[in-house]
Amino acid sequence: MTVNAEQETLSFQTEVQQLLNLMIHSLYSNKEIFLRELISNASDAADKLRFEALKDQSLLEDDPELKIRVTFDPEARTVTVTDNGIGMTRDDAVDNLGTIAKSGTRQFLDALTGDQANDAKLIGQFGVGFYSAFIVSKKVEVRSRRAGEPSERGILWASDGQGAYDIAWAERPERGTEVTLHLADGEDEFLNGYRLREIIRRYSDHISLPIVMPREGDEADGGDETVNRASALWMRSKSEIADEEYQEFYKHVAHDFEAPLTWIHNKVEGKQSYTSLLFIPQRQPFDLFDRESAHGVKLYVRRVFILDDTEHRLVPRYLRFVRGVVDSDDLPLNVSRELLQHNELVDRIRGANVKRVLDLLERMAKNEPEQYATFWEQFGTVLKEGPAEDFANRERIAALLRFSSTAEEEGAPSVSLDDYIARMKDGQQAIYYVHADSFNAARHSPHLEVFRKKGVEVLLLHEPVDEWLVAHLGEYQGKRLQSVAKGELDLGELGEEADKAELEAAEEAVKPLLERLRETLAERVDDVRVSHRLTDSPACLVVGEYEFGMSMQRMLKAAGHPTMASKPALEINPEHPIIQRLNAGEEDGRFDDWAQVLFEQALLTEGGQLDDPAAFAKRLNSLLTR
């Protein structure tokens, strides 16, 4: 509703209101983090100004010394955080404070359970820093002016967090943003300078620009004092940095509420000089699979923030869960995205980052298997993209992969390819796997029957990325990866001569049946043959050796990319009672119905969908009643 030409009262986006309500209750036990989040936002605003001022020095106006100021007023019961960073326009304020412009927001909110502990972790992954102000406030006011705008184009934003906010033009001579919190009843602890200093030193000591407060006590002289160290944490020696400082810096740079799983800090000097501080989060951010999201590492040049590595020049896409900073002494301050794409130094930094992250994961997998299991649960799906993206490190990445298998079906995936090879049977030449739409579909696949009978381990793959993985990996340690559901199965030395002779005899015995099935199912299958795979099921479907598996074909079709795959083959088990009855002519004149049901059952077992489910049900009911 428009109040007048200068002021508007607008409603929060629905998702914002939901998030506010959930967050205030879920994070209340850790409410002091509001100050950390506001200071983190102020630091980001200063970084943005520093970068834009490289091209336009006038944006610094007459105030080139960037800083953050924290004040409090016991009488007015307010806490104020002020920065002289980039500032906001009116549109910026509406976009940044009234809406959540993040894809996946709806899915994120749907994932919230009402369990305060779990929801607090999810909210932390989402990164909703500014809204944490409402945990301790009955009203929040934001005054801001974007650098370069005239003083009369400042804005005043205000809200009590109950569903709407007011926004109006306001005269503001100062560049930057001022956030004033009108504290709720019972929040008097934040009207104490010593308490605020303690919070700043605990959570924000690593911020690289000064955080100042008015002097108090015997030293009070009307001036300000710097509360934090005001130096880039990553430039300090590792021996000087406590784990708690690393953890708080991670929370700042990643906008996460939880400590990281682990980190690596390296300084390179000599022909090229740069520092990298890279973290692996404890759990995946909600938008890890959103291609539009600003994943990656922050690039600094001589302590000046340049850009977020959204195009994965500093770490590849399959390591996009990595957070942190890279600070180079050799890149030009005005480096552009275009220059980064063709810069040899950036390529060397990227290669070194990949090596260090893979080294870290290898050490974790070897020395801290429980910690690696946590990593794999959160980021294993992303790491599986590695062999397709990074050919040079394909074998190293493959050694880090973990799977479920028929040898270890219970619990989280824990079988490495090295584990599998160590358990291979004498004469086994391939690493066998089956791919399905779900874990249960994989472990109950009829294609596994002969392998279970012979005690041969099979990897159980059930994620969409798995088919891409095996297609690009191909082999590991000289052992090819072979699907048990593709092509005509040849177990090589694992097959016994007696089995082969028995199969040939069975094939001869059902030749007429095979011909009848081929004729009846000609429009649905490419061939009908006797199966090497089945011991319990009557039939299964098999695609060609070099075609996408049936689950991948369905996924591509659903995404609007239908494949040119040929029809599957139907394999039958001559030992199954249904097949034996059909071979003996005991089909009660309903051979066509039996043939269609065999095909459709096999299709359902593969996770496929029937073109005409009603016809299948009618045929099946008719056969059952006979």
C-alpha positions in Angstrom: 0.0 0.0 0.0 1.4 3.4 -0.9 1.4 5.9 2.0 2.6 8.8 -0.2 4.9 9.4 -3.1 7.9 9.1 -0.8 7.1 6.2 1.5 5.7 2.8 0.9 4.6 0.0 3.1 5.3 -3.4 1.5 4.8 -6.9 2.5 7.6 -9.3 3.0 7.9 -12.1 0.5 6.0 -15.1 1.9 9.3 -17.1 2.2 10.9 -14.3 4.2 8.0 -14.3 6.7 8.2 -18.1 7.1 11.9 -18.0 7.5 11.7 -15.2 10.1 9.2 -17.1 12.2 11.3 -20.3 12.1 14.6 -18.6 12.6 13.7 -16.6 15.6 12.6 -19.7 17.5 15.3 -22.1 16.2 18.3 -19.7 16.7 17.2 -18.1 20.0 19.5 -20.2 22.1 22.5 -18.8 20.1 21.1 -15.2 19.6 24.4 -13.4 20.0 25.3 -14.5 16.4 23.2 -11.5 15.2 26.2 -9.3 15.7 28.5 -11.6 13.8 26.1 -11.7 10.9 25.6 -8.0 10.7 29.4 -7.4 10.8 29.9 -10.0 8.2 27.5 -8.3 5.9 29.2 -4.9 6.5 32.6 -6.5 5.7 31.1 -7.8 2.4 29.8 -4.3 1.6 33.3 -2.9 2.1 34.8 -5.6 -0.1 32.4 -4.7 -2.9 33.3 -1.0 -2.6 37.0 -1.7 -2.7 36.6 -3.7 -5.9 34.3 -1.1 -7.6 36.6 1.7 -6.6 39.4 0.1 -8.6 37.6 1.3 -11.7 36.1 4.5 -10.2 38.0 6.2 -7.4 35.2 8.8 -7.0 33.1 6.1 -5.2 35.3 6.5 -2.2 34.1 10.1 -2.0 36.0 11.9 0.8 36.0 8.8 3.1 38.7 6.3 1.8 39.4 4.6 5.2 36.9 1.6 5.3 35.8 0.5 8.7 32.8 -0.9 10.7 31.5 0.9 13.8 29.5 -0.7 16.5 27.7 1.5 19.1 25.0 1.1 21.7 22.6 3.5 23.6 21.3 2.2 26.9 18.6 4.9 27.2 17.2 4.3 23.7 17.9 0.5 24.1 19.5 0.3 20.6 22.6 -1.4 19.1 23.8 0.1 15.8 26.2 -1.4 13.2 27.5 1.1 10.7 29.8 0.6 7.6 31.1 2.9 4.9 30.9 0.3 2.2 29.1 0.2 -1.0 25.6 1.0 0.4 22.2 0.3 -1.1 19.8 2.0 -3.4 16.0 1.8 -2.8 15.7 -1.1 -5.2 18.7 -2.8 -3.5 16.9 -2.5 -0.2 13.7 -4.0 -1.5 15.6 -6.9 -3.2 18.0 -7.6 -0.3 15.9 -7.0 2.7 12.3 -7.8 1.6 12.9 -10.9 -0.6 15.0 -13.9 -0.7 16.3 -14.1 -4.3 17.6 -17.6 -4.1 16.5 -20.5 -6.2 15.6 -23.5 -4.1 14.1 -21.4 -1.3 10.8 -23.3 -1.5 12.5 -26.7 -1.2 14.6 -25.4 1.6 11.6 -24.3 3.6 9.9 -27.6 2.9 12.9 -29.4 4.4 12.4 -27.7 7.7 10.9 -30.0 10.3 10.0 -28.0 13.4 12.9 -29.6 15.3 14.7 -26.5 16.5 18.2 -28.1 16.6 18.0 -29.5 13.1 16.3 -26.4 11.7 19.0 -24.2 13.2 21.6 -26.2 11.2 19.5 -25.9 8.0 19.0 -22.2 8.5 22.7 -21.8 9.0 23.4 -23.4 5.6 20.9 -21.1 3.9 22.8 -18.0 4.9 20.2 -15.5 6.2 22.5 -13.1 8.0 20.5 -9.8 8.1 17.3 -11.5 9.3 19.1 -12.7 12.5 18.7 -9.1 13.7 15.0 -9.9 14.5 16.1 -12.6 17.1 16.8 -9.8 19.6 14.9 -6.9 18.2 11.3 -5.6 18.3 12.2 -3.2 15.4 15.0 -2.9 12.9 15.9 0.3 11.0 18.3 0.4 8.1 19.6 3.7 6.7 21.7 3.5 3.6 23.1 5.3 0.6 24.9 3.7 -2.3 28.3 5.1 -3.1 28.1 7.7 -5.9 24.5 8.6 -5.3 23.5 12.1 -4.1 22.8 12.5 -0.4 19.0 13.0 -1.0 18.9 9.5 -2.5 19.5 7.8 0.8 16.8 5.4 2.1 15.2 4.5 5.4 13.9 0.9 5.8 12.1 -0.2 8.9 10.2 -3.2 10.1 9.1 -5.0 13.2 9.4 -8.4 11.4 5.7 -9.1 11.6 4.9 -9.3 7.9 5.6 -5.8 6.4 8.2 -3.1 6.1 8.3 0.6 5.4 10.7 2.2 3.0 11.2 5.9 2.2 13.7 8.3 0.8 15.9 9.9 3.5 18.7 12.4 3.4 22.0 10.7 4.2 25.3 12.5 3.7 27.3 9.4 4.6 28.0 6.6 2.1 27.2 3.0 3.3 24.7 1.4 5.6 23.6 1.8 9.2 21.6 -0.9 10.9 19.9 0.0 14.2 18.3 -2.6 16.4 15.7 -1.6 18.9 16.2 -4.4 21.4 13.3 -6.5 22.6 12.5 -6.7 26.3 15.0 -9.0 28.1 17.9 -8.3 25.8 19.7 -5.9 28.0 22.9 -7.9 27.9 23.6 -6.4 24.5 23.6 -2.9 26.0 27.0 -3.6 27.6 30.2 -2.5 25.8 32.2 -5.3 27.4 29.7 -7.9 26.2 29.7 -6.5 22.7 33.5 -6.4 22.6 33.6 -10.0 23.7 31.2 -11.1 20.9 33.2 -9.2 18.3 36.6 -10.7 19.4 35.1 -14.2 19.6 33.3 -14.2 16.2 34.8 -11.4 14.1 38.4 -10.9 15.1 39.5 -12.2 11.7 37.7 -9.4 9.7 40.4 -7.6 7.8 39.1 -4.1 8.3 38.8 -2.3 11.6 35.8 -2.8 13.8 35.7 0.1 16.1 33.7 1.1 19.2 33.8 4.2 21.4 36.3 4.0 24.2 34.9 3.3 27.6 36.2 3.4 31.2 39.4 5.2 32.2 40.5 5.6 28.6 37.2 7.2 27.4 38.1 10.4 25.6 35.3 10.6 23.0 37.4 8.7 20.5 37.1 5.2 19.0 39.2 2.1 19.6 39.7 -0.9 17.2 38.3 -4.0 18.8 39.5 -6.7 16.4 43.0 -7.4 15.0 41.9 -5.9 11.6 44.4 -8.0 9.6 43.6 -10.7 7.0 43.7 -13.9 9.0 45.0 -15.9 6.0 48.1 -13.8 5.9 49.1 -14.7 9.4 51.4 -17.7 10.2 49.5 -20.9 10.8 51.3 -21.3 14.2 49.6 -18.1 15.3 46.1 -19.0 14.5 43.9 -21.1 16.9 41.4 -23.6 15.6 38.6 -21.4 16.9 39.9 -18.5 14.8 39.9 -20.7 11.7 36.4 -21.9 12.5 35.0 -18.4 12.9 36.7 -17.2 9.7 35.1 -20.1 7.9 31.6 -19.1 9.2 32.2 -15.6 7.9 33.5 -16.5 4.5 31.0 -19.3 3.9 28.0 -17.7 5.7 27.6 -20.9 7.6 26.6 -21.4 11.3 28.5 -24.6 11.8 32.3 -25.1 12.1 33.9 -26.7 9.0 34.8 -30.3 8.8 38.5 -29.6 8.1 40.7 -27.0 6.3 44.1 -26.5 4.7 46.2 -23.3 4.8 49.2 -22.8 2.5 51.5 -20.0 1.5 53.5 -20.1 -1.7 56.5 -17.9 -2.2 59.0 -17.5 -5.0 58.4 -17.1 -8.7 54.7 -16.7 -7.9 53.3 -15.8 -4.5 49.9 -16.5 -3.2 48.1 -17.8 -0.1 45.2 -20.2 0.0 43.0 -21.0 2.9 40.4 -23.7 1.9 37.7 -25.3 4.0 35.5 -28.3 3.6 32.1 -27.7 5.2 30.5 -30.1 7.6 27.3 -30.4 5.6 26.2 -29.5 2.1 24.7 -26.0 1.5 21.1 -26.1 0.4 22.0 -24.8 -3.1 25.0 -27.1 -3.9 23.3 -28.4 -7.1 22.1 -25.0 -8.2 24.2 -24.0 -11.2 23.2 -20.3 -10.8 24.5 -20.2 -7.2 27.7 -18.4 -6.4 29.7 -21.4 -5.3 33.4 -21.5 -4.8 36.3 -19.6 -3.4 36.8 -15.8 -3.1 39.7 -14.3 -5.0 41.7 -11.5 -3.4 44.7 -9.6 -4.9 47.0 -8.1 -2.2 44.2 -8.3 0.4 41.7 -6.6 -1.9 38.6 -8.7 -2.6 38.2 -9.1 -6.4 35.4 -11.6 -7.0 33.6 -14.8 -6.1 34.9 -17.7 -8.2 31.5 -18.5 -9.7 33.0 -19.8 -12.9 35.3 -22.3 -11.2 38.6 -20.9 -12.2 40.2 -21.5 -8.8 38.6 -24.9 -8.0 36.8 -27.1 -10.6 33.0 -27.8 -10.4 33.4 -31.2 -8.8 35.1 -29.5 -5.8 32.5 -26.7 -5.6 31.8 -27.6 -2.0 35.2 -26.1 -1.1 35.0 -22.6 0.6 37.7 -20.2 1.4 40.0 -17.6 -0.1 42.9 -17.3 -2.5 45.0 -14.1 -2.2 47.6 -13.5 -5.0 50.4 -11.0 -5.0 51.0 -11.3 -8.7 47.7 -10.8 -10.4 46.8 -7.2 -11.4 44.3 -5.4 -9.1 42.0 -4.7 -12.1 41.9 -8.4 -13.2 38.7 -9.2 -15.0 36.8 -12.5 -15.5 37.9 -12.6 -19.1 41.6 -12.3 -18.1 41.1 -15.0 -15.5 40.0 -17.4 -18.2 43.3 -17.1 -20.0 45.8 -16.6 -17.2 48.6 -19.2 -16.6 49.0 -18.1 -13.0 45.4 -18.8 -12.3 45.7 -22.2 -14.0 48.7 -23.0 -11.7 46.8 -21.9 -8.6 43.8 -24.0 -9.7 46.0 -27.1 -10.2 47.7 -26.6 -6.8 44.3 -26.2 -5.1 43.1 -29.4 -6.7 46.2 -31.3 -5.5 45.9 -30.0 -2.0 42.2 -30.8 -1.6 42.7 -34.3 -3.0 45.7 -34.8 -0.7 43.6 -33.7 2.2 40.8 -36.1 1.3 43.2 -39.0 0.8 44.7 -38.4 4.3 41.2 -38.1 5.8 40.1 -41.4 4.1 43.2 -43.2 5.4 43.6 -41.8 8.9 40.1 -40.6 9.8 37.6 -42.9 8.2 34.7 -41.8 10.3 35.3 -38.2 9.3 35.6 -39.2 5.7 32.3 -41.1 6.0 30.7 -37.8 7.0 32.3 -36.0 4.1 31.1 -38.7 1.7 27.6 -38.6 3.0 27.4 -34.8 2.3 29.6 -34.4 -0.9 30.1 -37.9 -2.4 27.6 -37.2 -5.2 29.5 -34.1 -6.2 32.9 -35.8 -6.1 31.5 -38.4 -8.5 31.5 -35.7 -11.2 35.3 -35.6 -11.0 36.3 -38.4 -13.4 34.3 -36.8 -16.2 35.6 -33.3 -15.5 39.3 -33.9 -14.6 40.9 -36.6 -16.7 44.4 -36.0 -15.3 43.2 -36.8 -11.7 40.8 -39.5 -12.7 42.5 -42.4 -10.9 43.0 -40.3 -7.7 39.4 -39.3 -7.6 38.3 -42.9 -8.3 40.2 -44.1 -5.3 38.2 -41.7 -3.1 34.8 -42.9 -4.3 32.6 -45.0 -2.0 29.8 -47.4 -3.0 27.3 -49.9 -1.6 27.8 -53.4 -2.8 26.3 -56.9 -2.5 29.1 -57.6 0.1 28.1 -54.7 2.3 24.5 -53.8 1.7 23.8 -52.4 5.2 24.7 -48.9 6.2 26.2 -46.0 4.3 28.2 -46.6 1.2 31.7 -47.6 2.3 33.2 -49.8 -0.4 36.1 -48.4 -2.2 37.3 -49.7 -5.6 40.5 -50.9 -3.9 38.3 -52.8 -1.4 36.4 -54.4 -4.3 39.6 -55.4 -6.2 41.1 -56.9 -3.1 38.0 -59.2 -2.8 37.8 -60.2 -6.5 37.5 -63.9 -7.3 40.3 -65.8 -9.0 39.9 -65.3 -12.7 37.6 -62.3 -12.4 38.6 -59.7 -14.9 35.9 -56.9 -14.4 34.5 -54.7 -11.6 30.8 -55.5 -11.9 28.1 -53.0 -11.1 24.3 -52.6 -11.5 22.5 -49.3 -11.8 18.9 -48.6 -10.8 16.7 -45.7 -9.7 17.0 -46.5 -6.0 19.1 -48.5 -3.6 16.4 -51.1 -3.0 15.8 -51.5 -6.8 19.5 -52.0 -7.2 20.0 -54.6 -4.5 16.9 -56.5 -5.6 17.7 -56.4 -9.3 17.2 -59.8 -11.0 20.5 -59.2 -12.9 22.3 -60.0 -9.6 21.0 -63.5 -9.2 23.8 -65.5 -10.9 26.4 -63.3 -9.2 24.9 -64.0 -5.7 24.9 -67.7 -6.6 28.6 -67.6 -7.4 29.5 -65.2 -4.6 30.7 -62.5 -6.9 30.5 -59.0 -5.5 28.6 -56.3 -7.5 28.5 -52.6 -6.8 25.0 -51.2 -6.2 24.7 -47.8 -8.0 21.5 -45.8 -7.6 22.3 -42.1 -8.2 21.7 -40.4 -11.6 25.3 -39.3 -11.7 26.5 -42.9 -11.4 25.9 -43.8 -15.1 28.0 -40.7 -16.2 30.7 -41.8 -13.7 31.2 -45.3 -15.0 31.0 -44.1 -18.6 33.9 -41.7 -18.1 35.8 -43.8 -15.7 35.8 -46.9 -17.8 38.3 -48.8 -15.7 40.3 -48.7 -12.5 43.7 -50.2 -11.9 43.4 -52.0 -15.2 40.1 -53.6 -14.3 37.2 -52.5 -16.6 33.8 -51.5 -15.1 31.1 -53.7 -16.5 27.4 -53.4 -16.0 25.6 -56.7 -15.2 22.5 -55.4 -17.0 24.1 -54.6 -20.4 25.0 -56.8 -23.3 25.3 -60.6 -23.4 26.8 -61.6 -20.1 30.1 -63.5 -20.3 31.6 -64.5 -16.9 34.8 -65.7 -18.5 36.8 -67.9 -16.1 34.1 -67.5 -13.5 31.7 -69.6 -15.6 32.0 -73.3 -15.2 32.0 -75.7 -18.2 29.1 -77.6 -16.7 27.1 -74.4 -16.5 27.8 -73.6 -20.1 26.8 -77.1 -21.3 23.6 -77.0 -19.3 22.8 -73.5 -20.7 23.3 -74.7 -24.3 21.1 -77.7 -23.7 18.4 -75.5 -22.2 18.6 -73.0 -25.1 18.1 -75.9 -27.6 15.1 -77.1 -25.6 13.3 -73.8 -25.7 14.1 -72.7 -29.3 10.4 -72.9 -30.4 9.4 -70.8 -27.4 12.0 -68.2 -28.1 10.7 -67.8 -31.7 7.1 -67.5 -30.5 8.1 -64.8 -28.0 10.2 -62.9 -30.6 7.2 -62.9 -32.9 4.7 -61.8 -30.2 6.9 -59.1 -28.7 8.5 -57.9 -32.0 7.3 -54.3 -31.4 8.7 -54.2 -27.8 12.0 -56.0 -27.8 15.0 -56.4 -30.0 15.6 -60.0 -29.2 14.5 -62.9 -26.9 17.2 -65.2 -25.6 18.1 -67.6 -22.8 19.6 -65.8 -19.8 23.0 -66.4 -18.1 21.9 -64.0 -15.3 18.8 -65.4 -13.8 18.3 -68.1 -11.2 15.0 -67.1 -9.6 13.2 -64.6 -11.8 11.4 -65.7 -15.0 12.7 -62.8 -17.2 14.7 -59.6 -17.3 15.4 -56.8 -19.8 18.9 -56.1 -21.1 20.1 -53.1 -23.1 23.1 -53.1 -25.5 26.6 -52.9 -24.0 27.3 -49.4 -25.2 23.8 -47.9 -24.6 22.6 -45.9 -21.7 21.0 -48.0 -19.0 17.2 -48.0 -18.7 17.2 -45.7 -15.7 19.4 -43.1 -17.4 17.2 -43.3 -20.6 14.2 -42.5 -18.4 16.0 -39.6 -16.8 17.1 -38.1 -20.1 13.6 -38.5 -21.5 12.0 -36.8 -18.5 14.5 -33.9 -19.0 13.4 -33.5 -22.6 16.4 -35.4 -24.1 15.0 -38.6 -25.5 17.8 -41.1 -26.5 18.1 -43.0 -29.8 18.5 -46.3 -27.9 17.2 -49.4 -29.6 14.7 -51.7 -28.0 15.9 -53.9 -25.1 16.4 -57.6 -25.3 14.2 -59.9 -23.2 16.1 -62.7 -21.4 14.2 -65.7 -20.0 15.1 -68.2 -17.4 14.4 -71.7 -18.8 14.3 -73.2 -15.2 11.5 -71.0 -14.0 8.0 -72.8 -13.8 6.3 -70.1 -15.9 8.8 -70.5 -18.7 8.6 -74.3 -18.4 4.8 -74.2 -18.7 4.9 -71.9 -21.7 7.4 -74.2 -23.3 5.2 -77.2 -22.7 2.3 -75.4 -24.4 0.3 -75.0 -21.1 -0.7 -71.4 -21.7 -4.5 -72.1 -22.0 -4.6 -70.3 -25.3 -3.4 -67.1 -23.7 0.2 -67.1 -25.0 0.0 -63.4 -26.1 -1.1 -62.4 -22.6 1.6 -64.4 -20.9 4.3 -62.9 -23.2 3.1 -59.4 -22.6 3.0 -59.9 -18.8 6.5 -61.4 -18.8 7.8 -58.2 -20.6 5.9 -55.8 -18.4 6.9 -57.5 -15.2 10.6 -57.2 -16.3 10.0 -53.6 -17.2 8.6 -52.8 -13.8 11.5 -54.6 -12.1 13.8 -52.2 -13.9 11.9 -49.3 -12.5 10.2 -48.5 -15.8 6.7 -47.2 -16.4 4.0 -49.0 -18.4 2.4 -47.3 -21.3 -0.9 -48.8 -20.4 -1.1 -49.9 -16.7 -4.8 -50.7 -17.0 -4.2 -53.2 -19.8 -1.5 -54.8 -17.7 -3.8 -55.1 -14.7 -6.5 -56.5 -16.8 -4.2 -59.2 -18.4 -2.8 -60.1 -15.0 -6.2 -60.4 -13.3 -7.5 -62.5 -16.2 -4.5 -64.9 -15.9 -4.9 -65.1 -12.2 -8.5 -66.0 -12.4 -7.7 -68.9 -14.7 
